[in-house]
Structure formats: C-alpha cells, structure tokens
Amino acid sequence: MSTSIRRGDIYIIDFDPPKGEEYKVGSEIMKRRPAVVISRDAINNVRRTVMVVPLSSSPQPVPVFAVPVPSAGHNSVAVCDQITTINKATRVLRRIGSLSSEDLRLIERSVLDALALS
C-alpha cells in the first residue's frame, strides 16, 4: 500500500486466513470487510503493520464489544473485542472513508474497556 494510512481511516481488509477457511480458529473475523485503523500515525508510517478494529453490519450493538459507528455507514458497528494487527502489503485493499472524531473516541473507549485498561 503506497498511500499513507492514517488513524481513523476505514479500509477494506482481507481477513481470510492465508491458507483457507479450514485454518480459521474459533470465532475470528473472516472475509473481506471494512475496518478502522486505530494505531497511531507515527507507528503506521514506519511499521509494515497496522492495528485495526473490524466493522460489521450484522451484530446488534452491545456496549463495550460492538458499538455503533454511524459515520461508517448505516447499521455499522465496530467489533472492539476483535482488535487485530495486520500486514499492510497483503491485507489492506483500499480506503473507503474515515470515521467522525466522535465515533473514533467511542471506539477508543470501547477498546480500552475490552482490554481492561480503563
């Protein structure tokens, strides 16, 4: 990915396991889907990886774990207990937008709660 990836941007990410679905473990997020970059820009600029929170339109909002993020689209929720680090070169496909500052703050609080850091 040649463009600068920024915190709060939404990208289509390929979450499929490299060897196929038979290598999926537990309830990991799968398939191509949008995700929000939550790692800080200083890290995004120098590392080959970024930290993301997957987005979904299927789960019902659940406080802390699946929080509504309207700026990502109708019925979008951030699945904050599925935070993951991905390779930029192989997993990040294309930028589709960015979150509002309010929605990004909500994800930040929810990730902190999910990790018991608040």
C-alpha positions, 0 to 999 in steps of 0.5 A, a space after each residue: 500500500 503506497 498511500 499513507 494510512 492514517 488513524 481513523 481511516 476505514 479500509 477494506 481488509 482481507 481477513 481470510 486466513 492465508 491458507 483457507 477457511 479450514 485454518 480459521 480458529 474459533 470465532 475470528 473475523 473472516 472475509 473481506 470487510 471494512 475496518 478502522 485503523 486505530 494505531 497511531 500515525 507515527 507507528 503506521 508510517 514506519 511499521 509494515 503493520 497496522 492495528 485495526 478494529 473490524 466493522 460489521 453490519 450484522 451484530 446488534 450493538 452491545 456496549 463495550 464489544 460492538 458499538 455503533 459507528 454511524 459515520 461508517 455507514 448505516 447499521 455499522 458497528 465496530 467489533 472492539 473485542 476483535 482488535 487485530 494487527 495486520 500486514 499492510 502489503 497483503 491485507 489492506 485493499 483500499 480506503 473507503 472513508 474515515 470515521 467522525 472524531 466522535 465515533 473514533 473516541 467511542 471506539 477508543 473507549 470501547 477498546 480500552 474497556 475490552 482490554 481492561 485498561 480503563 
